[in-house]
Amino acid sequence: MKAIIIDDERLARTELRKLLQDFPEIEVVDEASNADEAIQKIESHGPDLIFLDIQMPGRTGFEMLAELDQAPKVVFTTAYDEYALKAFEVNALDYLLKPVEPKRLADAVEKLRKANNNKNEERSSPVQNTHNLLSESDQVFVKDGERCWFVRLGEVRLFESVGNYAKVFFGSNKPLILKSLNALEERLDDKVFFRANRKHIVNLRMIEKVEPYFNGGLLLELKGGDKVEVSRRQTVKFKEMMSL
Amino acid sequence: MSIVIFYPYIFVMMSFKLSRYWLFQLIGWGLFALINIFFALAFNRFDAPVLLRIIFYIEVGIIFSHLMREFIHRKAILLKKLGQQIISFFILTIIFSFLVACVVSPYEEIYDLRFDMTGKKLSYFSLLFTNFISFFPLLLFWNAFYFMYHFIMKSRKHELDTIKLEALVRELELKTIKAHINPHFIFNALNGIRAMIDENPARARKAVTELSNILRSSLTLEKVETVTLEDELKIVKDYLALESMRFEKRLTVEFEIDIKTLSQQVPPMMLQILVENAIKHGISKQTKGGIVKIISDYNRSNHEIIVQNTGSLNGNKIDTGFGVSSTRDRLNLLYGDKAQFEVKQIEPALVEAKVVIPVTGN
């Protein structure tokens, strides 16, 4: 697994690198000392995993993650921060306390190893490249007030545009992310995610019913009850895709 | 005469509620009336005129004692020193007894009420004097009671305030010790030291000593009231050495210490908290880091201790942080209002925390 260590203290990065030497399956490809550097390096290396210090100058770790199109697996690190710890516990996020205990690191790596095996089984081709379109097994980081999630794209039923934001429908949640629908459409695999109209992108696997609608359009009913109109132009595309 | 009877009731109605004062007044004077009636009955001299006369005296008593009380409040006699209060009360009693006598005597003169034991009519002057003598003990007793009531109330409040203050001091001391062991700093320092062990063993050893000094200083914080600036600076330098290890090039430290201030007494770990805040809110929030500058000098008859750091307050509530509030409380406890403490933005990217305390010794 390719990994990047993100921490503003050089000594902390050195220390973690040293500990990771015991885990040959994890290859540390780069380090970053602030959010800007981190985003740039994540986008160029496309790591599977990042170790992220939650207290950094400028933008916080959470803010940085929300900016990424696709979030890799994250293990948070902190020396001591009551608020961060609460956030980690409440949202079931993986974290390590500094100085890192080797046993805890081993547990975290084991967990990552298992998750990675599952992910590889799902994919048809194991080779990854960030410039590929995002598929269902990829995850995105979503924050809404105090709550945050790593959402597997496969679980998202619907994206709805709200001004400059997009509402993400998954489970019983509808948090907002700072991404336009157009930007999302570019990155998402169009075999799974379909732009139904100007305001909606639908997960095709979540469609339960298709009915004809006004003006030569269609009405889609999704799992969970949401109903989405398909514009006339997109209906043509839809029918082509479904070979109807 | 019937109009005069109604005056006290008007006063009561004007107070709107039956305050404790009026309760005491009515009970006190009521009792006085009852005693008089009792004695009149005992001596078989009780009849309608006597009753009316008693009521008249009561009304006069209430009116004038109330006027006396107004005077006491206007002149804030209760706030004066004990000795002055006693003298004032005596003088007041004399004056008001005289005033009462001046009111009552004409009434008695008009209604032909004063006769001595032999039935002979008294001269006006004797009348005046007799009334003065009669009312003087009455008003004196009234004043004594009023004075003692307020004295007792004040002592009780003072006791309560002292207890509250003592509890607050103890609570602060505990909070200072507990919260002063800053876990974030300590774990980060330990992590840095662990990394240093392979990279630069000598530096790692020195860092362990620095950390140990800081912990020891935190633990013995409550044992001494003040330390010399020189000793305090030793701890601050150890602290800054550890933080420099973490921040490396991102932290620059400058000292501008007037050597003559080194022997001054300062509260322990106060400068350290200010420097810690400077790093926590200033340096660690800047991607490029910044400068921390520590200044100590004399300013007129005061000792100024200043910590400046790169950064900005950003309208953050500085008063709610533990560092700021504990510093303020400690300065208040030690120096009262002779100390000043302020945190403000002195330049667009420079924050300053300034402590001014009176000069000790010299």
Interface residues (C-beta under 8 A of the other chain):
Chain A: D8 E9 R10 L11 A12 T14 E15 K18 N34 D36 Q55 P57 G58 A79 Y80 D81 L97 K98 P99 V100
Chain B: P183 H184 I186 F187 N188 L190 N191 G192 R194 A195 M196 D198 E199 M245 R246 F247 E248 S284 K285 Q286 T287
